[in-house]
Structure formats: C-alpha cells, structure tokens
Amino acid sequence: MADLSQIVKAYDVRGVVPDQWDETLAELFGAAFVRVTEADAIVIGHDMRPSSPGLARAFARGAAARGADVTEIGLCSTDELYYASGALGLPGAMFTASHNPAQYNGIKMCRAGAAPIGQDTGLADIRALVEEWMEGGAPEPVAETGSITQRDVLGDYAAHLRSLVDLVHIRPLKVVVDAGNGMGGHTVPTVLQGLPVELDPMYFELDGTFPNHEANPLDPKNIVDLQARVRETGADIGLAFDGDADRCFVVDENGDPVSPSAVTALVASRELAKEPGATVIHNCITSWSVPEVVKESGGKPVRTRVGHSFIKAEMARTGAIFGGEHSAHYYFRDFWNADTGMLAALHVLAALGGQDGPLSGLVAQYDRYAASGEINSTVDDQAGRLAAIKEAYEGREGVELDELDGLTVTAADWWFNLRPSNTEPLLRLNAEARDAATVDRVRDEVLAIVRG
C-alpha cells in the first residue's frame, strides 16, 4: 500500500510514478477532492509529462464518480489552470511536478477562485479520506455520476493577461524565451501573438523527459543556453520558464540575470502607478530594495513568511495589489491573488518597451545592494544551529533579531536570514549588504557557526 506521508507535502501531492503513486491512487484523490471541497463541478489541467494525461483522467473519473461535473482543459500551465479556476468559479486540480525530474508527478489543488489548498486548508482532510478508502475499499457510490467534458481556455487566458498590461504601443523588442521543454512552449506563442515582439523560441517542444536541461531556471546552469543566445543574437531580453511555467526568470541584454527582487520592485512600481497607496507583499528574504521602492512609489510594503500559502493569505487579508518572492513567484490581485510568471514577464516587457534604454539600465534602479544568494548547509540539528546563531548575535549593539521565518538578523548596513528547510536537513542562508565585502564577511561569520 502506498505511503501517503511520502507524497502529500505541505502544499501539494508529489512523488515518483508509478513507484509512489499511480492512476488508481489518482482516482481516489479525485473522489476525496470533491468530498472535501463539496464541489458539484471542478476543472482539471495537466502538463506535458508522460504520466500526466493518465493521472488527470483517473482523477476526473474519481471526481465524476462522486457526482461532480468535470471540465478538462488538457495541456496547460499552472497559472492557466488558476485562470480557469478563477474565471469559471470552480475548484481546480493541476497535474504537474513543476521542475522535478521526469519520473515525478504531482497535483496542485485549489478551491474556486484559485484559493490555495494546503495542509491546513483541506489537504490533510483529502489525505485522510484517501487513506481511509485505501484501507476499507472504494468510496460509496452516488445516485448520479457527473459528466466529463473538454474545454480549451488558452485563448481566454492569453486575452485576460493582455487585458492587464498595455503592450500594443511598446517599441519592437527581440525576446528570447527558453521554455525548457515545459509548458511555456504551449502558452508563450499564444500570449505574445500579435504583439510588437520578435520571438526567438528555445526548447518549445513539449517533452516531459527534459532532453535539453532541467526545467528549473533557479539553478544557474539551466539558463546558460539562454544567456548565450541573448548575447549571440543581440536580443533585448531573455525569459526562462520552469516546467509548469508558473515562474519566470529574466536575463538582460548582456545575458546577466535580473534578480527576482528587482523584478518584484519593478512590477510593484507599475502596479502602484495604477493604484497609489495600495499594499504590496514581499517575503522576508527579498531585497531591501523592494520595500524601499514600494514606499517611494506611494505604497505600503508588508513583509511575510516565505511560501505561496503565506503570500496568498496575506494578500487576501490586506487586499494587496501585488506580491513577489525571491524564488520568482509573482502574485497579482487581478489574477485571483494567484501566481503567474507570464503576467510578470508582460510587465517587464511593457516597462522595457515603454522607454528607449536597455534592460540593464532600467533595472539598475531596483538592484541596489550586494547579495549572497541562497546558501544551503546540511546540518544534523537545525534548531540547535539556529539557537547558536541567535546566541551569537543577541545583544549586539545596533543589531535587531526577529523570528517571523527562521531567524532574521538586521544591522544598519546588512542583514541575513537563516531558515530551516521543511523537507530536508538543511539551513538556508540569505544575506544582503550595501557592498560585496560586507556580504562576504557576514556570510563567512554565519557559516562558521552553522557548519562549525
């Protein structure tokens, strides 16, 4: 019998197919999803992995057997599924393992309006039901089963995104896009169609075995091809999407990466121009530049924990117009508070095409500090190492500590955050300062204690 503790994570279901889960289990998840959400209709989409169509159809069978009418939108990006959930007002399920290797697959689930489902908002209940049925047989039949129909929403999704950003009047741009054989290859051509953009596509063939490189642009080795193509062709900008195309990474005309914090600040300034005084959410490891730009743009920055469930909850609580994370997840009130890398990319294209200078010059105003990047340390005792860091810095003059998410230590000209991984025996360090030498000094001092 499958061990659900291995595949039901904090925010989704994810594991190796068929070793850890299969279509039989997917059918039970579909039935449990309908029971927990009390839905009479749902929407389902899937990515390009070889196992995705079968798992998605099995989930649909389970849902229909519980009386729910199922709309299948087929191949889609995760944010396209969120669009369908929001526009149709239906709970949704997306079959993807994002940037994980080919043998993995998973389910990202949401309530109507793309409201997230995590451990505390239904996922634990879904797991409990599936486990109950695994032990005691299938769920009881219902009087009338639901229907399963197909619907194509790609055009509507693209039109909605384009309605939120004016790209018609920008100067012509040459744009290289690396889809990594993921779902960006499906969505980008439709979203950019008819715009003043010369598209140079890389790895647009949908292939869930990822023959060219891992579909995880957060790892520098996976954007090397994009950087080279931008330099070779003299493109204005390069964009890289992850496997399910909900995250977007940007490189400038020199092939240099643009930090997600700079993108967050840029998009925040544009959204605040539409609604001065609005709230913008950022997590505790984005750059100092983000809250600075938000304040300079007349907005109110609100800091929260790392992770989409925290960002989305805080956006709903505050009515925030936008939220951004260091991991290149970007959340928009106009997109049901859900994350969409594609909409962030359109904002960057609009900002670049709305002025004459290069992207490197445009983002320089949003990239103000030196940063370490995320540094992982394998430790046996996460709590003990964090306590040692707290003891080392507590009481130092001019230093403040907070424990919103792990431990953040802030001084006049530097800060660092040290937080434990939820899934691995790791501590993750992010540091920032007004100059590179200070970053190096702070990094080395912290790592000496963590790894000592």
C-alpha positions, 0 to 999 in steps of 0.5 A: 500500500502506498505511503501517503506521508511520502507524497502529500507535502505541505502544499501539494501531492508529489512523488515518483510514478508509478513507484509512489503513486499511480492512476488508481491512487489518482482516482481516489484523490479525485473522489476525496477532492470533491468530498472535501471541497463539496464541489458539484463541478471542478476543472482539471489541467495537466502538463506535458509529462508522460504520466500526466494525461493518465493521472488527470483522467483517473482523477476526473473519473474519481471526481465524476464518480462522486457526482461532480461535473468535470471540465478538462482543459488538457495541456496547460500551465499552472497559472492557466489552470488558476485562470480557469479556476478563477474565471469559471468559479470552480475548484481546480486540480493541476497535474504537474511536478513543476521542475522535478525530474521526469519520473515525478508527478504531482497535483496542485489543488485549489478551491474556486477562485484559485484559493490555495489548498494546503495542509491546513486548508483541506489537504490533510482532510483529502489525505485522510479520506484517501487513506481511509478508502485505501484501507476499507475499499472504494468510496460509496457510490452516488445516485448520479455520476457527473459528466466529463467534458473538454474545454480549451481556455488558452485563448481566454487566458492569453486575452485576460493577461493582455487585458492587464498590461498595455503592450500594443504601443511598446517599441519592437523588442527581440525576446528570447524565451527558453521554455525548457521543454515545459509548458511555456512552449504551449502558452508563450506563442499564444500570449505574445501573438500579435504583439510588437515582439520578435520571438526567438523560441528555445526548447518549445517542444513539449517533452516531459523527459527534459532532453535539453536541461532541467526545467528549473531556471533557479539553478544557474546552469539551466539558463546558460543556453539562454544567456548565450543566445541573448548575447549571440543574437543581440536580443533585448531580453531573455525569459526562462520558464520552469516546467509548469511555467508558473515562474519566470526568470529574466536575463538582460541584454548582456545575458546577466540575470535580473534578480527576482527582487528587482523584478518584484520592485519593478512590477510593484512600481507599475502596479502602484502607478495604477493604484497609489497607496495600495499594499504590496507583499514581499517575503522576508528574504527579498531585497531591501530594495523592494520595500524601499521602492514600494514606499517611494512609489506611494505604497505600503510594503508588508513583509511575510513568511516565505511560501505561496500559502503565506503570500496568498493569505496575506494578500487576501487579508490586506487586499494587496495589489501585488506580491513577489518572492525571491524564488520568482513567484509573482502574485497579482490581485487581478489574477485571483491573488494567484501566481503567474510568471507570464503576467510578470514577464508582460510587465517587464516587457511593457516597462522595457518597451515603454522607454528607449534604454536597455534592460540593464539600465532600467533595472539598475534602479531596483538592484541596489545592494550586494547579495549572497544568494541562497546558501544551503548547509546540511546540518544534523540539528537545525534548531540547535544551529539556529539557537547558536546563531541567535546566541551569537548575535543577541545583544549586539549593539545596533543589531535587531533579531526577529523570528517571523521565518527562521531567524532574521538578523538586521544591522544598519548596513546588512542583514541575513536570514537563516531558515530551516528547510521543511523537507530536508536537513538543511539551513538556508542562508540569505544575506544582503549588504550595501557592498560585496565585502560586507556580504562576504564577511557576514556570510563567512561569520554565519557559516562558521557557526552553522557548519562549525 
